[in-house]
Amino acid sequence: MIRTQIHLTEEQARKLKRIAAKRGISVSAVIREAVEKAIAVDDGPARRMRALATVGTFRSGKESVSSEHDRYLPDDFAS
């Protein structure tokens, strides 16, 4: 592992300590988990391609949803 120094606000440090104590792990482990989540979310083009690949794969059975979406919206929220 590589040692890194960061600066936190007092509130951030307090919250991190609380989370670590509640979960029974070190503050460093909480920070490493947060970094891993940030890295996983930042997959840029690959994430965009996965999202685009789903376009058109679901069917509502209604032909005019794209042009008359406002007409269908209240029904969707009522369900």
BELZIGI-V341636 format. One record per helix or strand of 2 or more residues. SS is the DSSP state (A for helix, B for strand). FROM is the first residue (numbers start at 1). TO is the last residue. If there is no record, write none. Layout:
BEGIN
[[SS;FROM;TO] [SS;FROM;TO]]
END
This chain:
BEGIN
[[A;10;23] [A;27;41] [A;44;53] [A;69;78]]
END
